[in-house]
Amino acid sequence: MGKGDKRSTRGKRFSHSYGNMRPQNGDKKKVVAADKKKSNA
């Protein structure tokens, strides 16, 4: 689990790739999840 591990966040950052551990639109997902909680309550 270091820079050579492409499945970890640090490895993704080191190899300049994106995926489940390092999404490109991380901020947008957090906002959408917060909005869904408000609408369900």
GILINWO-V469072 format. One record per residue. N is the residue number from 0. PHI is phi as a letter, one per 20 degrees, with the letter a starting at -180 (NA if undefined). NEAR is the number of other C-alpha atoms within 12 Angstrom. D_FIRST is the distance of its C-alpha to the first C-alpha in whole Angstrom. Layout:
# GILINWO-V469072
n:N phi:PHI near:NEAR d_first:D_FIRST
n:N phi:PHI near:NEAR d_first:D_FIRST
This chain:
# GILINWO-V469072
n:0 phi:NA near:11 d_first:0
n:1 phi:b near:14 d_first:4
n:2 phi:f near:15 d_first:7
n:3 phi:e near:15 d_first:7
n:4 phi:e near:16 d_first:5
n:5 phi:f near:21 d_first:9
n:6 phi:e near:20 d_first:8
n:7 phi:d near:22 d_first:6
n:8 phi:f near:23 d_first:9
n:9 phi:f near:20 d_first:8
n:10 phi:f near:20 d_first:8
n:11 phi:f near:23 d_first:11
n:12 phi:f near:21 d_first:13
n:13 phi:f near:17 d_first:12
n:14 phi:e near:18 d_first:14
n:15 phi:l near:17 d_first:16
n:16 phi:c near:19 d_first:16
n:17 phi:c near:20 d_first:16
n:18 phi:r near:19 d_first:16
n:19 phi:f near:14 d_first:16
n:20 phi:f near:18 d_first:13
n:21 phi:c near:21 d_first:15
n:22 phi:f near:18 d_first:18
n:23 phi:f near:16 d_first:21
n:24 phi:d near:14 d_first:23
n:25 phi:f near:15 d_first:22
n:26 phi:f near:12 d_first:25
n:27 phi:f near:12 d_first:27
n:28 phi:f near:13 d_first:25
n:29 phi:f near:13 d_first:26
n:30 phi:f near:13 d_first:29
n:31 phi:f near:14 d_first:30
n:32 phi:f near:14 d_first:29
n:33 phi:f near:14 d_first:31
n:34 phi:f near:13 d_first:34
n:35 phi:f near:12 d_first:34
n:36 phi:f near:11 d_first:34
n:37 phi:f near:10 d_first:37
n:38 phi:f near:9 d_first:39
n:39 phi:f near:8 d_first:38
n:40 phi:f near:7 d_first:39
